[in-house]
Amino acid sequence: MSHYETISIEKKGQVDWLTLNRPESLNAINTPMVTELRDYFGALKEDANTRIVVMQGAGRAFCAGLDIKSSQSREHEAPFGGGMGFQGYLAEVYIRMRNCPQPIISLIQGPACGGGFAFALASDIRIAGESARMNAAFIRVGLSACDMGASYFLPRLIGTSIASELMLTGRFINAERALRTNLVSEVVPDAELSNAAQSYIDDMLTTSPMGLRLTKEGLNVSIDAAGLEAQMAVENRNQVLCSRTNDAKEGMTAFLEKRKPNYTGT
């Protein structure tokens, strides 16, 4: 993790605090940042020690979106991106965010635009600082607003009507309205974002490791499930997997003994 230059990872026990670390450019996305995020989120699938990821931005912004100046300068060789160049290369970050088994909490202050907005949308829990301003900025620079998963995530989070408004206009949604539309879980002063995340972390760390991972997986599948029976088949499979662990036995014993469970991840 020490080799990253545009992001930083601070490990606090079983929680990784991921910081987008280009504050001089409002944490705008360039090719090195994409490479590092692909590497980090890709490795999480095989990481049994990290249980939760907190994603935040250094300085006064979460992420201002694509670094257009950098992209136009062609200072870095264009990546292959599955044949789609930079488009496909960046898109893979959001896929890996959803595919990693760890819940992701995004702490959003200041601008979260375009691809930065999509980072927040691809997270599992969003907490906004009072200064948060988010938009699907792609449409404001001559592109389609349907980019980086925004057209997939946003209607599922806040409904088609408001998603259409935001994506067809590129308008900003502020913290207060984001809370009203259920886009974020809560709004706090910017300085309190880390403290606000801690209560979610504390609750999630009381769960069994497998139970937490399979709950994220189950929610992912549920969004696109063919129907009740298809989703219950996934639930049944995950519950059988969990029930056969030592942690499940410990959880039930602790419940009966009215004590805190001691999960070992086995």
Protein Blocks (a to p, Z undefined) as FASTA:
>chain_A
ZZpmkbccddehjaccddddbfknoopacfklmmmmmmmmmmmmmmmkbmbdcdddehjb
fbecjafklmmnopaccdfklonajmlmmmmmmmmmmmpmbdcddddehjdehjlmmmmm
mpmbdcddfkbccddfklmnopafbgghlmmmmmmmnojklmmmmmmnopacdfklmmmn
omafbdcdfklmmmmmmmmmmmmmmpcfklmmmmmmmmmmmmmggbfklmmmmmmmmmmm
mmmpmklmmmmmmmmnopacddehZZ
